[in-house]
Amino acid sequence: MKIAVLGGGNGSFAAAGDLTLAGHEVRLWRRNPADVEAHRAQGGTITVIDRSGRRDARLAAITSSIAEAINAANLILCPAPAFAQPAIAERVAPHLRDGQVVFLPPGTFGSCSRRTGRGQSHGDRNR
């Protein structure tokens, strides 16, 4: 599956690393272009340390372009804190296409605010 992971925090790194190691094609979006360049310069990997040991996950892409990150994604995952999700949603909305699934953990009602607010004005046909 093609997955876009949005954010540069621990949740985003953990998700991107785990999903890559599970065989998915993962594109990581980070807001800051300097962080993207630094991550690419360090090899473009995420080190996952878990019960299986220490493994490096090589991502399909690391980008500061949200359009590039979500372009071909089947799943868009945004494990950012709920307070950050509205700003990210504003950037994502113009690039969404039919059939893409957007998942907004961590379960602090970020997805609820998107459903009742801005999401409907961007062509949400699943009211």
ZIKA-V164559 format. One record per backbone hydrogen bond with DSSP energy under -1.0 kcal/mol. NH is the residue of the N-H (numbers start at 0). CO is the residue of the C=O. Records with the same first field share a line. If there is no record, write none. Layout:
# ZIKA-V164559
NH=CO / CO
This chain:
# ZIKA-V164559
2=24
3=74
4=26
5=76
6=28
12=8
13=9
14=10
15=11
16=12
17=13
18=14
19=15
20=16
21=17
22=19
23=18
24=0
26=2
27=60
28=4
29=62
35=31
36=32
37=33
38=34
39=35
40=36
41=37
42=39
43=38
45=56
47=54
49=52
52=49
54=47
56=45
58=43
59=25
60=25
62=27
68=64
69=65
70=66
72=69
73=1
74=1
75=100
76=3
77=102
83=80
84=80
87=83
88=84
89=85
90=86
91=87
92=88
94=91
95=92
99=96
100=73
102=75
112=108
113=109
114=110
115=111
118=113
119=116
120=117
121=118
